[in-house]
Amino acid sequence: MEEEEELNVKNRIGQTIYFVLALLFLLCIMIQIFLAGLAIFANPVHWIKHTMFIHLFGFNIPLFMLLSAYIGRMPRWSYWSIFGMFVSVFLMYFTANMSAQFPWIAAAHPVVAMLLFIISLVTVLTTWKLIVSSASKKGGD
């Protein structure tokens, strides 16, 4: 019984960390979009901020989300969300770096950004629902 409670605590901690990381990733995506807008509409000098900021969170946060999903025994959808984030971040790099050879691919860059935003938002909302439903089940016991 005590071992089961310890496992549940470990799972809740993993799920909470997953949620916090998903929320942080969503906020970083929003900041990244803001930095792009700043570079387009205010001053092109801000492009360096846009190009450097992604290196801080792009692959790092989803990697830690993968670890916390394992610890939290998250459902299968959470792993698919992480996979979607990894693929989308890769596509962001691809569309940004292939612009000289294939300008039409660069046009997909903001579309992939929107996809990444949607994946991140759905991940945050779904994880929140999971945590709230787990807490209500725990409270109902």
Secondary structure, 3 states (H helix, E strand, C coil): CHHHHHHHHHHHHHHHHHHHHHHHHHHHHHHHHHHHHHHHHCCHHHHHHHHHHHHHHCCHHHHHHHHHHHHCCCCHHHHHHHHHHHHHHHHHHHHHHCCCCCHHHHCCHHHHHHHHHHHHHHHHHHHHHHHHHHHHHHHHC
